[in-house]
Amino acid sequence: MAKLSKPAKIYLILVFAILYTPIFYLIFYSFNSGGTMSSFEGFTLEHYGAVFNDTRLLIILMNTVIIALLSSLISTAIGVLGAIGIVFLRNRKTRNAVLSLNTILIVSPDVIIGASFLILFTMIGVKLGFASVLISHIAFSIPIVVIMVLPKLQEMSGSLIDAATDLGASKRDILTRVIIPYIKPGIFAGFFLALTYSLDDFAVTFFVTGNGFSTLSIEIYSMARAGITLTINALSALIFVVTLGLVLGYYFFTQRAGQSPGTGGAKV
Amino acid sequence: MKDSPSRPLYLAPYYIWIALFVIAPIALIFYFSFLDLTGAFTLENYQNFFSSVYLRMTLSSFWYAFLITLITILIAYPTAYWLTKTKHKQLWLLLIIIPSWINLLLKAYAFIGIFGLYGPANKLLQALGAGPLQILFTDFSFIFVSVYIFIPFMVLPIFNSLDKINPALIDASRDLGASSFTTFRRIIFPLAINGVKSGVQAVFIPALSLFVITRLIAGNKVITLGTAIEQQFLVTQNWGMGSTIAVFLILFMIIIMMLTGQKEKGGLYNGKTK
């Protein structure tokens, strides 16, 4: 391949600089002893201390983690079973219809998901708060898990199942001892993706959270609307590290699952 | 398993999910779009939508989304093109993608600082001789931050389709005497058009429905369809009108997906872009 010309290199460096400047700008000022994001006065860790001493913030952090773990576990279970069901649908038309229904929540804008879930919860009488947020997160994570698991299932040879049947395995055995082990990398990738989407979500949660319950992104939003607090900077540095860890974990599993990388959630 | 006559029980949760969280919400949005504030049937919401206020809002939302998408393509295309020529291209691509995993709110928050009256952007302007300007809460800051956020979502699909092009085709075009520009226009661009289409899909629809950035960065100056829906649902509490706007947003989404649609799968895996 031809080597990059100089202008091309400069252009790429510029794009990378623009992409990363805001992130490092945030992290840099999290160590600022002055209270602003404009003049750096001295190095301090007090804003990190503020994060860990704020009980309210820690409770919100715990809520966020609990919601993320629970919703990704439950959505992975439902999604994996759903994907297996889709693969075994014999009728091509039904299968395509189910697949289209599956993708609706992936392509719909968050505002629409949030607004329609708000109507739904009000109609069926789910109280807005922990339950409504958890259910919403499970709901928007299921199709992602299905998408991640399907390719693995499709590449699995049918003769594996035939062999197991011939050797006297029950349906339950086939599921737990043949299918699930085979698609494990896809399941892990789906779980990780569900986890990051749940942690990252703002818009859907914003609609269904009600008054008493709050997750980290809701809290950051109300803090940011009030103005600049360097506690947010410290928080974002911590979130950056955790996100990086999750992304690397996700790549590790998708590399093993043999799938192409994808972008994160553009949550708007 | 192939010859099981009864529908297996393990599928139940998944089908319940489809019924409750895919079909029911859309049906409810349509149903509520015909209700007024007291819950009685009305067509007033649709009438209102076609009044000049909402039409102007829709048009301006489309205009912003168009500008954001266009600028994103102009920046992302050369990036993707040159990325395919780097040595460790998958690593560089990963580096482009990582910022898209950082929470949108934090990126918007960073720009509140950068574009602030005493922030680095204004310091740079002052050093150049232009006095401190109000950058935050303008159209410029809104478009800049949106483009910033969408760049990775445009680079990825374009990169993938450029990367798939067989280099022999480009060599052949060169051997047959085509200039670099002709090669780009006649060979590379048409072969990579699907990537651009997926990118447009991943940027244009979210750009129509943005509401976080409009609130935090644009003050309340820019109103997109998303902002209007959020306003109707959570501030004005007029769910009927909010649902009507949502119905139109869904319609626009379907039209855009048909225009940029392609039989080849792959666009779907570019991530959840809402």
Interface residues (C-beta under 8 A of the other chain):
Chain A: M1 A2 K3 L4 A8 Y11 L12 V15 F16 I18 L19 Y20 T21 P22 I23 Y25 L26 Y29 T36 M37 S38 S39 A77 I78 G79 L81 G82 I84 G85 F88 R90 V98 L101 N102 T103 I104 L105 I106 V107 S108 P109 D110 V111 I112 I113 G114 A115 S116 F117 L118 I119 L120 M123 A139 I142 I144 I147 I161 T165 K171 I174 L175 T196 Y197 D200 F202 A203 F206 F207 S217 I220 Y221 A224 R225 I228 I232 S236 I239 F240 T243 L244 L246 V247 Y251 Q259 S260 P261 G262 T263 G264 G265 A266 K267 V268
Chain B: M1 K2 S4 P8 Y10 L11 P13 Y14 W17 I18 L20 F21 V22 I23 A24 P25 I26 L28 I29 F32 I75 P78 T79 W82 L83 K85 T86 Q90 W92 L93 L94 L95 I96 I97 I98 P99 S100 W101 I102 N103 L104 L105 L106 K107 A108 Y109 A110 F111 I112 G113 I114 G116 Y118 G119 P120 K123 Y148 I149 F150 I151 P152 F153 L156 N160 P167 A202 I205 P206 L208 S209 L210 F211 V212 I213 R215 L216 G226 I229 E230 F233 L234 W239 G242 S243 A246 L249 I250 M253 M257 L268 Y269 N270 G271 K272 T273 K274
